[in-house]
């Protein structure tokens, strides 16, 4: 008597893309949310997810769509999320930042480009992303930014993060920034606090290798 292979249990077949695409366009937010959740962990749907985000207005569905992209975690998924940082919709910007914050290794190659973006708002938001990188990398990116930045609000954003991740190597850039914007009392005060915090934490630069 031939053996009959039993169906495997505990596995979930990939959803048919036609069905999911239809569900992502459903009038019911619950259906759209469920479809987005089905795509979480299913690579290769970054374009579909990004396209859906552009027209989605329900916050819960948006969150599920961003989560699906973050669960993918591929370079294509990161590239699909990044444009939403520029959105005029605060909800989309926040969703994009939250998703990218879970992918520090994947966003690392984009940070320098983001910090050099022509739009100061993008540079400000990117400072927040930097805080999710390894501490030494974060401090290096931000000290480089401070050395060239001409917008006060961007400097303030960088200083805020440097106060958390910076060590003694950041002090020259902080002092130079304070001198450059000496007329801006708020920024100078923020820098003084950052310098004091770095000193209080004893965050000194590591010794050079022998």
C-alpha positions in Angstrom: 0.0 0.0 0.0 1.6 3.3 -1.0 2.4 5.8 1.6 0.2 8.9 1.5 2.1 12.1 2.4 0.2 14.1 5.0 -0.2 17.8 4.4 2.3 19.8 6.4 0.8 21.9 9.2 2.0 25.1 10.7 2.8 26.7 7.3 1.0 29.5 5.6 0.9 29.7 1.8 1.8 33.1 0.3 -1.4 35.0 -0.4 -2.4 35.2 -4.1 -1.3 38.7 -5.2 -4.5 39.3 -7.1 -6.6 38.7 -4.0 -4.4 40.9 -1.9 -4.3 43.7 -4.4 -8.1 43.6 -4.5 -8.3 43.6 -0.7 -5.9 46.6 -0.6 -8.5 48.5 -2.6 -11.5 47.4 -0.6 -13.9 50.0 0.8 -13.5 48.4 4.2 -10.5 49.6 6.3 -10.6 46.3 8.1 -10.1 44.4 4.8 -7.3 46.7 3.7 -5.6 46.3 7.2 -5.9 42.5 6.9 -4.4 42.5 3.4 -1.5 44.6 4.5 -0.8 42.3 7.4 -0.8 39.3 5.1 2.0 40.9 3.2 4.2 41.4 6.3 7.2 39.1 5.9 6.4 38.5 2.3 9.2 40.0 0.3 8.8 41.5 -3.2 5.7 43.6 -2.6 7.5 46.9 -1.8 6.1 48.7 -4.9 2.5 47.6 -4.2 2.8 48.6 -0.5 4.2 52.0 -1.4 1.6 52.6 -4.1 -1.1 51.7 -1.5 0.4 54.1 1.1 0.1 57.0 -1.3 -3.7 56.7 -1.3 -4.4 55.2 2.1 -5.9 57.5 4.7 -6.7 55.2 7.6 -4.0 55.4 10.3 -4.3 51.7 11.3 -3.9 50.6 7.7 -1.0 52.9 7.1 0.7 51.4 10.2 0.2 47.9 8.8 1.6 48.9 5.4 4.7 50.5 6.9 5.1 47.4 9.2 5.0 45.1 6.1 7.7 47.2 4.5 9.8 47.1 7.6 9.4 43.4 8.0 10.6 43.0 4.4 13.7 45.0 5.3 15.3 44.8 1.9 17.0 47.6 0.1 14.0 47.9 -2.1 11.7 48.2 0.9 13.9 50.9 2.4 13.9 52.7 -0.9 10.1 52.5 -1.0 9.8 54.0 2.5 12.3 56.9 2.2 10.2 59.2 -0.1 7.5 59.4 2.6 9.9 61.4 4.7 9.2 64.3 2.3 5.4 63.9 2.5 3.3 67.0 3.5 1.2 64.5 5.5 2.6 64.4 9.1 1.1 60.9 9.6 3.0 59.5 6.6 6.3 61.2 7.7 5.9 59.8 11.2 5.1 56.3 9.9 8.1 56.4 7.6 10.4 57.5 10.4 9.1 54.8 12.7 9.6 52.1 10.1 13.1 53.2 9.2 14.1 53.4 12.8 13.6 49.6 13.0 16.2 49.1 10.2 19.4 50.8 11.4 21.7 48.6 9.3 19.6 49.1 6.2 19.4 52.9 6.5 23.1 53.4 7.4 24.1 53.7 3.7 21.5 56.5 3.2 22.3 58.7 6.1 25.0 60.9 4.6 22.8 61.5 1.6 19.8 62.4 3.8 21.9 64.7 6.0 23.0 66.5 2.8 19.6 66.8 1.3 18.6 70.2 -0.1 15.4 70.3 2.1 16.3 71.3 5.7 13.2 69.5 6.9 14.6 66.3 5.6 17.9 67.0 7.3 16.1 67.7 10.6 14.1 64.4 10.4 17.3 62.5 9.4 19.0 63.7 12.6 16.3 61.7 14.5 17.1 58.6 12.4 20.8 59.0 13.2 20.1 58.3 16.9 19.3 54.7 15.9 22.7 54.0 14.5 25.6 52.7 16.6 26.7 55.5 18.9 30.1 56.1 17.3 28.7 56.3 13.8 25.9 58.6 14.9 28.3 61.0 16.5 30.5 61.0 13.5 27.6 61.8 11.1 26.4 64.6 13.3 29.7 66.3 13.8 30.3 66.3 10.1 26.8 67.8 9.7 27.5 70.6 12.2 30.7 71.5 10.5 28.9 72.5 7.3 25.3 73.2 8.3 24.0 76.7 7.7 20.4 76.3 9.0 19.9 77.0 12.7 17.0 74.5 13.1 19.0 71.7 11.6 21.9 72.5 13.9 19.5 72.4 16.9 18.3 68.9 15.8 21.9 67.7 15.5 22.9 69.1 18.8 19.9 67.5 20.6 21.0 64.0 19.4 24.7 64.7 20.0 23.9 65.5 23.6 22.8 61.9 23.9 25.4 60.1 21.7 28.4 62.4 21.6 31.7 62.1 23.3 34.7 64.4 23.6 35.3 64.2 19.9 32.1 66.1 19.3 33.2 69.1 21.4 35.2 71.0 18.7 32.2 70.9 16.3 29.9 72.0 19.1 32.0 74.9 20.1 32.6 75.9 16.4 28.8 75.8 15.8 28.2 78.0 18.9 30.7 80.6 17.6 29.2 80.5 14.1 25.7 81.2 15.5 26.6 83.3 18.4 23.6 85.6 17.8 21.2 82.7 18.3 20.8 82.5 22.0 18.6 79.4 21.9 21.1 77.4 19.9 24.0 78.6 22.0 22.2 77.5 25.1 21.4 74.1 23.7 25.0 73.6 22.8 26.1 74.6 26.3 23.8 72.0 27.7 25.1 69.4 25.3 28.7 70.2 26.2 27.9 70.0 29.9 26.0 66.7 29.4 29.0 65.2 27.5 31.3 66.3 30.3 29.1 65.0 33.1 28.8 61.6 31.5 32.5 61.4 31.2 32.1 60.6 27.5 35.7 60.9 26.4 37.2 59.8 23.1 38.7 56.3 23.2 42.5 56.2 23.1 44.1 55.8 19.8 45.3 52.3 19.0 48.9 51.6 19.7 
